[in-house]
Structure formats: structure tokens, C-alpha cells
Amino acid sequence: MKVQGSVNPDAIWVKEGKNGIVTVLLRKNVTTTTNEYGDIIYEYDEVEVQLADRANLIDYIQNNFDLIFNEGLAKEGLPPEPTIEERISALENALLNLI
């Protein structure tokens, strides 16, 4: 997705996660423009992906940046994957229906 902001973005931003999964924002194709007030505006492509937390996560992302970015692009617009809680609930309901 194309994003605009007044701050030059980092290519990789890892948000805190839970249950061993982190949310990562990946950004590339950063360009600068100026708005009507003379302020510098940064425009860039950004995707949000969920990854398993691991040792050397930043190194892993840097080494696989284009692959991860393209996977994030492919998933844009799709409904989010169910959470662990939603998956457990669905399994419990399915088991109850078998009884």
C-alpha cells in the first residue's frame, strides 16, 4: 500500500508481539515531495506482515526482505488469519459437534 508521512521511514519496523509472533512493517521505494506548505513529505510502499519471533530477526528480514515484502503484498486485501484463540475456539466447537 502507498503511504505518506512527514518522517523518513525505516525500512524495517518490528512491533511488539505475543505468543511468539511479531508484527513487522516493511517499507521501500521511498520518495520525497513537498506539500503546499513547503514541508517534505515521504511517500513509500508499505506492507504489514506477521512473522515468528526468532533470534537474529532483523538479519533474517534483511536477508529475505524482497521475498517477505512480496508475500505481504500478495496478502493485502485478504481477510486476516484467525488468531490462536479463534482457532482453538473453532476446534472446540467442532469437537463438541462430534459428541
Salt bridges, closest charged atoms under 4 A:
ASP45 OD1 - LYS2 NZ 3.40
GLU46 OE2 - ARG27 NE 2.71
GLU48 OE1 - LYS15 NZ 3.87
ASP66 OD1 - LYS28 NZ 3.68
GLU81 OE2 - LYS75 NZ 3.54
